[in-house]
Amino acid sequence: MKPELLAPAGDLERLKIALLFGADAVYVGGPEYSLRARASNFTIDDIAEGVAFAHRLGKKLYATVNIILTNDDLPGLDGYLLALCRAGVDAIIASAPVVLDRARALTQIPVHLSTQQSVTTSAAAAFWQNAGIERIVLARELSLAEIRSLAAHTDVELEVFIHGGMCASYSGRCTISNYLADRDANRGGCAHSCRWNYRLVTKNGPLTDEYDFALGAKDLETLTFIPALIDAGITAFKIEGRMKSANYVAATVACYRLLIDDHLAGTLRPWDVYRELLAKAENRVAADGFLAGPTSARHQLYGSGMNLPRQDFLGYVTAYDPGTGQASFELKNALIIGDVVEASPPGEAAFVFPVAELFAADGTRVDFLKKPMENVAVSVPRFLAPYTMLRKVI
Amino acid sequence: MRIVATLDRIDELARLQTAGADALMVSVIGFSAAARTVFLPAELTDVLAAATERDMPVYIDISSPIHEAMLPDLECQMIRWANAGAEAFVCSDLSAVAVAIRLGLADQTIYQPGTFNANLYAPWFYKRQGLRGITVSREITLEDVVAIAVNHEGIEISFIGHGHLPMFHSRRRFLSDYREYRGADFVWPSGSMDLFLEERERPGRRFPIVEDATGTLLFRDRRLQSFDEAAILAPYIADFFVSRRFIADDEYDAALGVYAGRGEAKTFLDRYGASYDSGFHYRKTGLSKEGDGR
């Protein structure tokens, strides 16, 4: 069975990028009831546009309605679910029973259970399946062996996180942010207090001068586990990161798309090929989470948490003029004549070219570009499709 | 409203009852998280017999996250506990609730996830599953707790109103990991119950941290007290849990006494009040905090 590759989308541009670079479905947060309050969440009209775009490609869009609702959140829920229904979403990702029941009462939209419920066993899976859940996003605390065992004891669809941020706590159970920052982690306000700086103390005083005790975990990266997860019959593979950049979405989706397709075709490449693809994104330091079994110090974020990408992301192509041979894009990083650029078109192999001509926002020819967010252009020797990623080869 | 106290030793059963406890929560080996003491199966049989003599119901603390390999043993133990006379199973993980339902023990099961049960709908949903009760979330306001407790029917509502409450539960072994990270030369203190975390921007505030077989739990720095609030909730809730972690016996007994109407809140707070707060009773958390620059 070919698993679904499910990607995050923080806005319509990233939604299109995710789907064009190989995601089978995207998940988005709406204006309400979604756990990433600081993401540039979609309006209902945006969601409808995203659905139309996804469906034109034969793909799907899921809407997250995965906060833990308090009493104040209940009025308006029905109207919101009906609006999602009218927008045509393919599933709702819920964690609260009230969302499940109201979605089933008011609509025929399938409901997926969010990882916020931290399902770790086939017993819990059966409970939720009986309650009407059609797919369960498993807890991120499971080993491959546990996932296999659970999958063997249930026939509900299972979804597994394969890449991105990890919570320090079992998801949905954490109230550090509530307690220390008055921000409700389970209603979209997580302050990421687990990534703050702590030190270990006893009643007699601190054990260290440094605040180097890590609650925060390295991000998840599961390349070498993908074949086994496919063979375990997992329905969908989820990439985390609705707050992440277009470059991250494109690079991560493209990598896992290739890997899944290669495995199913029996043409797996050396692991370094996939690692090189992932390295094009601004990934934090990553590890394999719980998949190999209990975690250890190597899974924790002691010290710096960011890997630097090998190539500077320049932007993505917004238009290509065949007459002038110029590709337009919004500049993210400096570029000068003579630099070498990698162009990575959606669904095609990347290629590199030397920069021969650059054009500033007013169309004048320049020797370098350095002002971020300006709409600039570069001469490219062949056609580039919209959303082609441009990265400087360092 | 039953006052549910944690039992650490069988010989203190009478003392807890005298202090004000109506029911007992007991931790069990393999299925209770961050417990001060756990009872072996044979010991639990003795506890159940002794509690029955005193007409004190015994609740089994199933606060461990449940993983697939634990299911067969959990099933066996739940049958054993039920047959031995346990009054209720207090389950943090829905897996345990699901096992109880499968075993026909739903009417003895209280779902106490810590979070999740945060709105008026939760009781209706779990009533439909046949559960005995649910414990409301620990991070919602008193106003919300009251609204949930008042507007339910056919399912018991309970509340954790006192004690040193956890802020999170991780499967990771943070203390072991840190020890590994620091290396062999790092001087490690003895006594795992005496460790705390201190955050750089909050000097002096100490958050207890405990690692056990279930992972790591991090606790609030202040203990919750609900002396005034318990009186408001009493007509509507079935069980009022008084958590015991990190609390000395005399302080614990005094707290039970206040909730049972046998002691004065002022006397208690004059003596112990510096380490207590009112939790989220009057703190409504939101999506952002003015001035929080993180």
Interface residues (C-beta under 8 A of the other chain):
Chain A: A37 I68 L69 T70 N71 D73 L74 S95 A96 P97 V98 D101 Q117 S118 V119 T120 T121 S122 A123 A124 A126 F127 E141 L142 E146 S149 L150 H153 A168 S169 Y170 G172 R173 C174 T175 I176 N178 Y179 L180 A181 D182 R183 D184 N186 R187 G188 G189 A191 H192 S193 C194 W196 N197 Y198 R199 L200 V201 T202 K203 P206 L207 T208 Y211 F213 A214 L215 A217 F290 P294 T295 S296 A297 H299 Q300 Y302
Chain B: P65 I66 H67 E68 A69 M70 L71 D93 L94 S95 V97 A98 V99 I101 R102 P113 G114 T115 F116 A118 N119 L120 Y121 A122 F125 Y126 Q129 S137 R138 E139 I140 D144 A147 I148 M167 F168 H169 S170 R171 R172 R173 F174 L175 S176 D177 Y178 E180 Y181 R182 F186 V187 P189 D194 L195 F196 L197 E198 E199 R200 E201 R202 R206 I209 L218 R220 F280 R283 T285 G286 L287 S288 K289 D292 R294
